[in-house]
Amino acid sequence: MSDDDSKTARGERLRLLTQTSRDSVMGRLLRRFWQPFAVSRDLRPGAAKRVKVLGEDLTLYRGDSGRPYLVGGRCAHRLTLLHSGWVQGEDLRCIYHGWVYDGTGQCVERPAESDDGTPKVRIAGYPLHEYAGLIFAYMGEGNAPAFDLPRKDAFERPGGITHAKIEIWPCNWLQMVENSLDAVHVSFVHQAGSVGTFGQAVTRSIPTLEYHETDAGVRQIATRARNHVRVSDWTFPNNNHISQPGLTKDDPWIDVGVWMVPLDDGATARAMVWSVPTTTPENDRRFVAYCDKYGAYNPADHHAELFDQGRYPDDVLMQLTSAQDYIAQIGQGAIADRENEYLGRSDAGVVFVRRLFQRDMDAIRAGREPKAWRRLPHAAELPVQAPEAVAG
């Protein structure tokens, strides 16, 4: 193979990593996993909304019982958007000619067609699971796997407080995933604009890096000093679980889970869960109040302020860290040009995760089963630093 042919083949393999439609190899891989795409509290019983997940236009609605459903985006009849219709019990009626669909996507009524029995009409329908304030969908073939791999003990502790949110960013999902396995970026990105509690904890020190494949994904270890070790519990294919400082040095550290879910190849849902153990009523109320005040922030709504004016949020944690990451990742373009990047030793995590994806994609292309990723038998240990180390 010539150098040009080799470069072309490498470029094609890199492009395959970013393509997430149903007929792409990566799209088929991602559909083998539960994916979060909506916040539970944003969907009241009897309401329907238009959503897009993994390149599909869909309708999310919550039945009168409170159970959520995910079905196709348009009525099979004249292709009108279904979210504009009515939720009736656990079903959804189209606004145009009254066709009714149940939560599996099966059409159960066509008022003007005088059907004898159930109509032979079906649209897409996907199983859902609500967890830690997020709504997850399984969009793969066959029966959905048990909802186990996405779970984290930190999100299930008795008395714990969780806050779920979703930000939509105008970029490909892969650069967001790669950022989560780039432990060096935090020494620079999170010093930009202003230094919040996360930037103070990480410091500008350059870490030594270790990456280990686990049953669930990747254990990332970034060592900056003997008493300054940061560990990330990354779960295949697109979740990062980290621990970071609270609002003050006396607060418990916050467990943060981030899923990077493709809406399509040019837009990604950054689904997040923030979780803290309960401490005192005063501290608990302060954390809830902070999430209520700052939790709705999406840096994409402040694109010009960030890129053109250099104006960062007046915040020490949630908004600030999000804005800093947004600038770095959106600055790569809608889909990063990986064929012309210049990688170094500090990109060991990026190379590591690409190899995992390519290994599983190769298996799918060859008609083999990819790795059976499964939840870790014990909660990952994510060390924290002493308050004086963070303050210093």
N, C-alpha and C positions, 0 to 999 in steps of 0.2 A: 504493500500500500504506500502510495506517495505521501509526502508531507501534506499536500493539499487535500488528498483524500482523507488522511487522518484527521486533519483539522475540521473537515466537513462532518465526519462521523462524530467527532467530539461535540461539535456545535449542535448536531441533531439530538444527541443524548441529553445535552443541557436543556434544549428547548422542550423535550418531552417532560422534564421535571416540572415545567410551569403550566402545562396544559391539563385542564381539569374537567372538560366536557365528558359526558357519559361514554362517548366512543373513544376516548383517549385512554392510554394505559394508566397514567396517574389518576385519572378520573375513576377508573374501575377500582384502583387500589384504595382511594379515599372513601369510596362508597362501601367498603367493607367494615367501616367503623362508624360508631355513633358520632354525630356532629352537632354541636350547639349552634343555634341560629337566631334565637329570640329570647327576650327576658320575660319571665313568667308574669311579673306584676304588670306588664304593659298590655296584657290581653285579658279583658274582663269576660265573664260568661255572656254569651249572646253576641259577641263581637267577632268580626272577620277582618283580616287585613291581607294585603298583597305582599308577598315576600319572594325573594330569589335566593336559591341555594344551589351550589354546584352547577350553575348554568341553567337551572330550571326555574321557570316562572310558576309559582305555586300560590295556594291560598291557605292561610293559617286561620283557624277559627276555634273558638271555645264553645262547646255545647252548654245547654242550660244546666247540666249536671256539674260543670266546671272542668270537664275533661277536654283537653286540646286535641285537634285533628289537623292533619296536613294533607291536602288533596291538590289536584291539578289547578292551574291558574285560570283556565277558561272552560266554559261549558262546551261539551262535545257538539251541541246542536248548531249554534251560530257563532260560537267562539267569543262570546261576551265574557268579560272578567267576572269571576264568581264572587269576589269579595264585595261587590256592589249589591249583592242580593241580601237574603235574610237567613239568619240562623233560626231554625225551628226545631226545638228539642235538641237532638244530637245530629240533625241533618242540616244541609245547606241548600236553599232554593235559589235558582237563578232569577235575576231580575227581568230577563227578557221574555221568556215563555214559560217560566215556572218549573222547569225541570228540577228535580230534587236528587241530591247525592248524599249518600251516607259517608261516615268517616273513613271508609276504605276506598272511596272513589267510585263505588257502585251506584249507578243511576237506579233509583227506586220508584220514580214517578215521572210521567210525562203527561201532563193534564190534557193536552189536546190530541193525544195519539191513540187513546182508547186501548191501551195495552192490556193484554190478557196475561197476567203474571209479571215477573220482574223483567224490565227491558234488558236487552242484550247490549248495554252501553256501559262502558267503564272508563274513567279517567284515572290518572295516577293517584295513589294513596299510600302514605308511608307511616309506619309506626313511630310514636313519639314517647319520650320519657322526660319527666321534669326532675331536675336535680340541682340543688344548691342555687336555686333562683333562675336557672336557665332551662330552656326547652331544647331537647336534643332530638334529632331525627336519624333514623336508619334508612338510607336510600339505596342499599345494595340489593343484590339478587337473593332470593330465598328467604328463609326465616331469619329474623334479626338475632344477633348473638345476645347473650345475657348482658345486661348493663352492669359491667364490672370494671373493665379496663379504665374508664374515665374517673372512677371514684378515688377520692383521697380522704384519709382519716381526718385530716385537718378541717375538711368541710363538713364533717359529721360529728364533731365532738359535742357532747351534751352541753347545752347552755352557750354554745358559740354564737357569734354574731357574723352573718355573712351579708355581703352586698354584691349583687350581680349587675353588670353593665355590658353594653356592646357599643363599640365604635366602628364605623364604616370608613375604611381608608381606601383611596384610589390607587391601589398598587396590587401587584401579584402576591399571592399568598406565600410563595417560596422565600422571598426576601425577608418576610416577617419571621418565618420559621428559622432561617439561617441566622438572623439577628439574635434569636434566643440561644443559639449555640455558639455565640461569639462573645466570650467572657472578657475580651480586651476592650470592646467598645464602651463598656460601662465606665472605664477610667477616663474617657474623653467625652462621650455624648452626654453623660449625666453631670458634667461640670459646666455645660453650656448655659448661657443666659443667667442663671443663678444656681447656686448649689443647695439643693434640698436635703432632706434627711437621708435619702438613698445615696446621693452623691457624697455626702459626708462619710457614710459607712463604707462605701467602696474605695474612696480616695483616688488619687491619680497614680497610685502604684501599679506597675505592670505585673500581672500574675504569671506564674508558671502554670501550664495547662495539662489536664489529664482528661481522657474520654474513655468510658467503659460501656460496652453494650450490656444491657440488662434484659431480663425477661420482658420488661415493659417498654424499654426504649434506651435512653442514654443517661448515664450519670456523668455530669460535668463538674469537674473540681478545679477551681481557680485559687491558687495559693499565693497570697501577697506577702505573708509573713507567717511565722510559726503559729501565732494566735489570730491570724487573719485569713481564714479559709472559707471560701464561698462555694456552696454546692447547689446545683440545679438538678431537679428531678424531672427530666424530659420524657414524656410518654408519646410513643408512636401513635399516629403520624404527625400530630400538630399541637401538642399541649406542652406548655412549660409550667412547672411548679417551682416557685422560689419563695424564699423568706426574706423580708426586708423590714427596716426599722419602722416603728410607729410614728405618731405625730410628734412625740417628745421622747427624750431619752429614757423617761421612766415608763413609757407605755410598752406593752408586750409587742413583739415583732408580729408582722402581718404575713400570713400565708396568702400568696397570690397565685391563682391559676389562670393561664392565658391560653385560649385556643385560637388558632389562626385559620378561619374557615373560608374557603373561596366562595364568593357569590358568583363570580365568573372569573375569567383570567385577568381582568383588570381591576377588580374590586374585592376586598377582603373584609370579613367581619372579625373584629378583634373582640372575642367574647371573654369576659373576665369575671372571676370571683375573688373577692377580697374577704378574708376570714380572720377573726381574732377570737381568742378565748375570752370569756367574760371575766372581769376582774371586780371592779367596784361599780355601783350604780352610776356614779358620776362619770367615770371613765367610759362606761358603756354608752351612756347618753351622748357623750362628747364624740365618740366614734360614729354613732348613728347620725348625729347632726352634721358632722363633717361629710359623710357620704351623701347626705341629702343635699348639701350645699354645693359640693364639688363633683359629685358622681356623674352628672349628665354631660359633662364636658366631652366634646369630640374635636380633636385638633384640626380635622378636615374642615370644620366650620370656621376656622380662624387661619386658613392657609395663607392669605395675604399678610396678615399681621405677623405670622411667624417667618415667612420667607422674604417678604419685601421690607418689613419694618423691624424685624428682629425683636419683636415684643413677645416675651414669654409670659405665661400666666403668673399671677400674683398668688402663688401657692407653694407649699413645701414638699408635696408628695404626689398625689394622684394626677392632677392636671399637669404638673411640671414634668414628671417622668414621661408621661404620654406625649407631650409636646416635643420633648427632646428626641425621643425615639422616632416620632413622626418626621421630623426634619431630616434625620439621617437616612431613613428608609425611603421616603418619598423622593428624596434627593437622588436616589438611584434611577429614577424614572418609573413609569408604570410597570414595566417588566425589565429588570436589570439586564444589561448586556454582558452576560457571563462569558461570552466568547472572547471579549477584550479585557477581562479583568486580569489583575496581576497579583496572584495569591502569594502569601508568605507563611512562615511557620505559625504566626498567630491565628491563622485561619484553619487550624487543625480541626476544629469542631464543624466548620462548614464542609470541609472535605469528608469528614466522618459521616455526617448525616446524609450527604449526597450519595455516598456509597451504599448506605442502608436502603435508601429509596431505590437506587438503581438495581440492587440485588433483588428486592421484592418485585420490581417491575419486570426484570428479566424472567423471574419465575412465572409471572402471569402470562407474559408473551409466549413462553415455552409450554404453557398449559399445565404448569405445576402449581401446587399450593405455596404461597409465600409463607414466611415465618408466622407461627401462631402466637402473636404477642399476647401476653396476659399480665394481669395486675400483679404487682410485687406482693409476696407473702407477708411482708412487714412494711410499715410506713418508712419511707426514706428519711434519713436523718439529715436535716438542713441546719447546720450549726449557725448560731448567732454570736455576735460579738458583745463584749461587756459594754455597758453604757459609757464608761470612760473612754473606751477605744473609739466608739462612734463619735463622741463629743470632740475627741482630739483630732 
